[in-house]
């Protein structure tokens, strides 16, 4: 089972990459001798690469009893070692005896958010849900 990145995160990285690229080209054209101006191009490339990665690769992958969170440095946790799951503000944190894996729900594709909720509830460990705070308006 795979859970994809949200389109919002993908678009954000592509827009930021494009904006930094435009600024980088403008500043390099104005002052080509200033090395610091090339930082815009580096940041632009990082955002564009991140956006393309999010387009091609899944955010979460569940296979062989192991959940893997994608990214520059991927993290894996065997589901059999999960001792506790905490849900706070829509994000899930899976705990083992020595590791933790945080799943950011804003990076999950909205159409697959229900599948993520079902997956977390299917794991046979306690699920700590922090209830929304009740504000009293006067």
C-alpha positions in Angstrom: 0.0 0.0 0.0 1.3 3.5 -0.8 0.1 6.9 0.2 1.1 9.8 -2.0 2.1 13.3 -1.3 -0.5 16.0 -1.4 -0.8 18.1 -4.5 -0.6 21.2 -2.3 2.9 20.3 -1.1 4.0 19.5 -4.6 2.7 22.8 -6.0 4.3 24.8 -3.1 7.7 23.4 -3.9 7.4 24.1 -7.6 6.2 27.6 -7.0 8.9 28.4 -4.5 11.5 26.9 -6.8 10.3 29.0 -9.7 10.3 32.2 -7.6 13.8 31.6 -6.4 14.9 30.8 -9.9 13.5 34.1 -11.2 15.2 36.0 -8.4 18.5 34.2 -8.9 18.6 35.0 -12.6 17.7 38.6 -12.0 20.3 39.1 -9.2 23.0 37.3 -11.2 22.3 39.5 -14.2 22.5 42.6 -12.0 25.7 41.6 -10.1 27.4 38.5 -11.6 30.5 38.9 -9.4 28.6 38.5 -6.1 28.9 34.8 -5.2 26.1 35.0 -2.6 23.6 35.6 -5.4 24.1 32.1 -6.6 22.4 30.9 -3.4 19.1 31.6 -5.0 19.8 29.2 -7.8 20.8 26.5 -5.3 17.7 27.0 -3.2 15.7 27.0 -6.4 17.1 23.7 -7.5 16.5 22.1 -4.1 12.8 23.1 -4.2 12.4 21.9 -7.8 14.0 18.6 -7.0 11.9 18.2 -3.9 8.7 18.9 -6.0 9.7 16.4 -8.6 10.5 13.8 -5.9 7.0 14.3 -4.4 5.4 13.8 -7.8 7.2 10.5 -8.4 7.6 8.9 -5.0 5.1 8.0 -2.3 5.0 9.7 1.1 4.3 6.4 2.9 4.8 2.9 1.8 3.5 -0.2 3.7 5.1 -3.5 2.7 6.3 -6.6 4.4 4.9 -5.4 7.8 7.0 -2.3 7.7 5.9 1.4 7.2 8.4 3.6 5.4 8.2 7.4 5.3 9.9 8.8 2.1 12.1 11.8 1.9 15.7 12.8 1.5 16.4 10.4 4.4 13.7 7.8 4.6 12.7 6.3 7.9 11.2 2.8 8.5 9.5 1.2 11.5 8.3 -2.4 11.6 4.6 -2.4 12.5 5.1 -5.3 14.9 7.4 -3.1 17.1 5.0 -0.2 17.4 3.9 0.1 21.0 2.0 3.4 20.9 0.4 5.7 18.4 -0.4 9.3 19.2 -2.6 11.5 17.1 -2.3 15.3 17.7 -3.7 17.9 15.3 -4.2 15.3 12.6 -0.6 14.2 12.7 0.3 10.7 13.7 3.4 9.7 15.7 4.3 6.0 15.9 6.5 5.0 18.8 8.6 1.9 19.2 10.9 1.1 22.2 13.7 3.2 20.7 12.4 5.0 17.6 9.6 7.4 16.6 8.1 8.2 13.3 6.0 11.3 12.7 3.5 11.4 9.9 2.5 14.9 8.8 -1.1 14.7 7.7 -0.7 17.9 5.6 1.7 16.1 3.3 -0.7 13.3 2.7 -2.9 13.4 -0.4 -6.4 14.3 0.8 -8.0 11.5 -1.1 -5.9 9.0 0.8 -6.3 10.5 4.3 -9.1 8.0 5.1 -6.8 5.1 4.2 -4.2 6.4 6.6 -6.7 6.7 9.4 -7.9 3.2 8.7 -4.3 1.9 8.7 -3.5 3.6 12.0 -6.7 2.2 13.6 -6.0 -1.3 12.3 -2.7 -1.5 14.2 -3.3 -3.4 17.4 -1.8 -0.8 19.8 -3.3 2.0 21.9 -4.2 5.1 19.9 -3.9 8.3 22.0 -6.1 11.0 20.4 -5.8 14.5 21.8 -9.3 15.9 21.8 -9.8 19.4 20.4 -9.7 22.0 23.0 -13.1 23.6 24.0 -12.8 27.3 24.0 -15.3 29.3 26.0 -16.0 32.7 24.4 -17.4 35.4 26.7 
